[in-house]
Amino acid sequence: MTAKWLDISQPLNSRIAHWPGDVPFSYDVSFTKEQTGSVTIGKITTSLHTGTHVDAPFHFDSSAPTILDLDLSIFIGKARVIDVSHLKKVGAEQMKAFPLEGAERLLLKTTPVSSLEIFPEKVLSLDPDLGPLLKNYNIRLIGVDVPSVDALDSKEMAVHHSFSQHNIHILENIVLDHIAPDDYELIALPLPIEGADGSPVRAVLRPLANRAERKGKYDNQ
């Protein structure tokens, strides 16, 4: 029997937290079925970095690729979920305690519970030295359950740049509260928005076969 897909996306609604000063999400009905005589037509307004989304390198480097330039295979395939929420910092030294061989895509649970309607005051600190470490393990994508891989007040965006320099792409604001540390199949496809610095995604996971054999392998170290 095929395993069920698990949604790790933040639902988009008027209550969802957004970056202070950025465009909040809204959905409105432009025309009702009664008005058109046939269909309801809605519209959305949002920042590309509200909710679960992918950063294009263009987001923090004006000469870098936009979302439409990225290979779709980055966002489809094997992903490993690990729980780092017990740590005060996540850098190369801390990550050496976790099995990274064969991960391909790495999803970090940095907080025990995601607060979808409250923008966090701070997030677990990631270190730029993760870039070269993850590159050595051929990891193509890193995902986090918070709005940014950098400190929320960062202007240098050192972690973003480190990942980009090592060809590691960034998925932010996933929801891992209900996901056990393990290996999964990931789909998190961005929209083909021409010239865009990022895109909302519907991110989903499906457990891989032989899960029982791996149970506990990727829990807190």
Secondary structure as GFF3:
##gff-version 3
##sequence-region A 1 221
A	DSSP	beta_strand	6	7	.	.	.	ID=ss1
A	DSSP	beta_strand	26	31	.	.	.	ID=ss2
A	DSSP	alpha_helix	33	36	.	.	.	ID=ss3
A	DSSP	beta_strand	41	45	.	.	.	ID=ss4
A	DSSP	beta_strand	53	55	.	.	.	ID=ss5
A	DSSP	three_ten_helix	57	59	.	.	.	ID=ss6
A	DSSP	three_ten_helix	67	69	.	.	.	ID=ss7
A	DSSP	three_ten_helix	72	75	.	.	.	ID=ss8
A	DSSP	beta_strand	76	83	.	.	.	ID=ss9
A	DSSP	beta_strand	89	90	.	.	.	ID=ss10
A	DSSP	alpha_helix	92	95	.	.	.	ID=ss11
A	DSSP	beta_strand	105	109	.	.	.	ID=ss12
A	DSSP	beta_strand	125	126	.	.	.	ID=ss13
A	DSSP	alpha_helix	130	136	.	.	.	ID=ss14
A	DSSP	beta_strand	141	144	.	.	.	ID=ss15
A	DSSP	alpha_helix	158	165	.	.	.	ID=ss16
A	DSSP	beta_strand	169	172	.	.	.	ID=ss17
A	DSSP	beta_strand	182	187	.	.	.	ID=ss18
A	DSSP	beta_strand	198	200	.	.	.	ID=ss19
A	DSSP	beta_strand	204	207	.	.	.	ID=ss20
A	DSSP	alpha_helix	211	214	.	.	.	ID=ss21
###
